[in-house]
Amino acid sequence: MSARVVPEGNRQRRRPTKQGAVLSERLIIDTALRLVAQHGAEALSVRRLGAALGADPSALYRYFRNTDALLIAIADEVIGRAQEGWEASGDWRTDLRAMGRRIHGSYVAQPQAALLAAHRTTGGPNETRAVEKILGILREGGFPDPLAVRAYHAFVDQALAFAAQDAAASALPEAAGEADTEVWGEVYGRLTAETHPHIAATYPLLAADMRESGYPFALELLLTALEALHPDAAGTPAGGAGGPA
């Protein structure tokens, strides 16, 4: 795609596409998400997107300067979907838990898009709104600014890291996913107490737990750690930054 973008007020296509729709950023992003979900990262091309929209691929230049700009818009859309319908309860732990699960769930619901975009910083309206909300939860929950910033960083990185990992697992071809699952029975289930006593002792629990995402428990661990670092916790310095840099 070219580096030229038409100013927002001049973007609208006067004639509908072959499918009878008028091009817009929203239509392009939604179509790109659908293509990526169906066909993976290779679907994010001007040619395929233009064909799906029933429009000349060059028309997309009016909305996005290149495919990376479109990818950033997709990432921002996924973040926006995570926030739909969310309302603060006023309890920082409840609100962080809800926000973390929403972010994680939004990416996992679009695994192919998550593989492309979970690591990107968009600077878009949805991302900036999410950053404001999460920092607001922490600051209004009584965390001093140095700790609020570090907590925000850990919280977001944890959610996105698990989202990327879980999305990658979801995006595996069916045969590969089944092969990974079978490893727990074919390899770990056959290890003996003589050679691997801890695996043998915990195998039934281990095999069952590994079928699910580790994110919900990891999130609770993070929330418990933040509770212990909160200024209201006994013995915590009021301006503590939560450990070494």
N, C-alpha and C positions, 0 to 999 in steps of 0.2 A: 504494500500500500504506500501511497505517497506521503509526503510530509505536509501536505496542504489540507487544511480543515476549513470548511465554510463557516462563517459566523453563525451562531445559533439561530438568529432571526431569519436567516436566509436559507436554512437547511431543508425545509419541508419540500418534498417532491410534489409537484403539481398534479401529475398523473399517477393513478394507482399502479401497483405492480401487476404482473400477470395473474396473481392470486386475488387481485381486487383490493389489496391493502395499500395504505399510504405509508411510505417509509418513515421511520422515526427511530430514535435511539432505543426506546423501549422495545419496539418490534425486533430490531436487530439483536439486542441483548438476549431477549427471550428465545429467539430462533437459534442463536449461537449456543445457548445453554442446552437446548433440545438436541442440537446436532452433536455437541460434545458428549452428552449423556448417552446417545445412541451409538456413536462411532468413535469416541475417544478424541485425543488431542489432535489427531491428523485432520479432523473435521473443521478445525479452526483455520480455514483458509478463505481468501477472498472469493475464489471460484466456487467452492462448495456453498458458502454462505449466500452468494449472489443467486446461485441456482435454487436454493431452498426458499429464498425470498421472491423468486420470480423477477429479479431486477438485474440490470447490468452491474457486474462487480464494481465498476468504476464509481457507481452511485454511492457506494459505502465510504468513499473518500470524503464525502461531504459531512460525515458524522464522526469518523475515527481516522486519525492520521496514519495509523499502521495497525498491524495485528496486536502489537503489544498494548496499544491504547485500548483496544477492544478487550483484551485480557484483563486489564486493570478495571475496566467497567464491569466485567463479569464478576471479578473478585468483590467489587464494591456492592454489587447486587446480592451476592450470597450473604454478605455481612448485613445488608438491609433486611433480608428475609429473616435473619435470626432475631431481629428486633421487633418484628411485626406483632402487635398485640401485647407487648410486654409493658407491665405497669409496676412501679416500685411499691414495695410493701412497707418500706421504712426500716426494715431490719437488714443490716448490711450482709449478714451471712446468708439469709434467705435470698436476697436479691443477687448476690454474687453467684450463688449456686444456680439460680434460674438463668442468669445471663450466660454462665459458662456452659450449661447444658444446651442452651439455645444455639450458641456459636458452634459448639461441637456438632450438634444435630443438623444444623443447616449445611455444614460442609459434608457431613457423611451422607446426607440426602442427595447430594450432587457429587458423587465420588470422583468422577472424571474431572469435573471443574475444580474440585479440591486439590487434585494432584497438580493442576496447572497453576492454581492461584493462592493456595493457603499460605505460602511464604511471601506473598507480595504485600507491600505497603501502598495503599491506593491513594491516600490523601483526598478521597472522594467524600461526598456528603454523608453517606451511610457510615463510613469508617470513622469520620470525625465525630459523628453523633454517638457512635458506640464508645469511643475513647472518652468523650465528655460524660456519658452515663456512668461508665465504670469508675472513673476518677471521682465522680460525684457520690457514688455509693460509698466509696472508701473515705473521702474527706468528710462527708456528712455523717458517716458512721463513727467519726472520732479519731481516725488515723491522722497523725501529723503528716505534713506534705512529703518529707523525705521517705517515710515508710509507705505512704499511699502510692508514691511513684514506683517504688521497688515492688510493692505488692501487685500493682497494675501490670508491671512488666512480667513478673512470674506467672500471674494469672492468665494473661493473654497467650504467652508463649506455651504454657501447659495445654490450654484448650486447642490451640492451632497445631501443636505437635501431635497430640493424640488424634485430632481430626485428620491430619495428613496420613498418619499410620493406619487408622481405621478405614479411611477412604481407600488407601492403597489395597488393603485386604479385601474390601468390598468390590474393588474394580478388577480383581484377579479373574482370569477365565475360570469357568466352573471347574474344569478338570484340575487346574492348579490349586484352587481353593480346597477341593476335596483331598488332594494329595497332602496339603499342609495339615489338614485335620487328621488324616490317617497316621501321620508321624507320631502323634501322641499315643496312639494305641500300638502301632507297629514297632516303635523304638522305645519310648518312655515306659509303656506298659509292660515291657519285657525285661526291664532292668531289675536286677535282684538286690535284696538287702545286703548281700555280701559285697557287691561292688559299688552300689549307689544307695546307701541306707536311707538317706533323707528323701530322695525321689521316690523310692519304693514305699516309704511310710506315708507319704502325702499324695501319692499318685491319683487316687480317685478324686480328691479335692482339686488337685492341680489340673487334671484333664477337664473337669467340669468348669473351673474358673477361667481357663484359657480360651474357652469358646466365646466368652463375652469380652467387651471392651474393658480395659483397666481404668478408663477415664473417671467413671463415677467415684470410685474409691480414691483415686489419686486426687480428685478435686476435694473430697472430704478431708484428706490429709493436709492439703494446702489451707483449707479454711480453718482447720484446727490449729495449725501452726500460726496463722494470722491472729486467731483469737488469743493465743498465748503471748503474742507480741503486742497486742493492743494495749494502749496506755492504761486502760482500766484493769488489766491483769496485774495481780500482785507481783511486785518486784520488777516490773518493766519500766525503764526510764521513760518519761513522758515524751522525749524527743527521739527515742531510739529508732535506729534505721534498720533494725532487724538483722543484725549479724554483719560479718565482714563483707567488704566490697568484693 
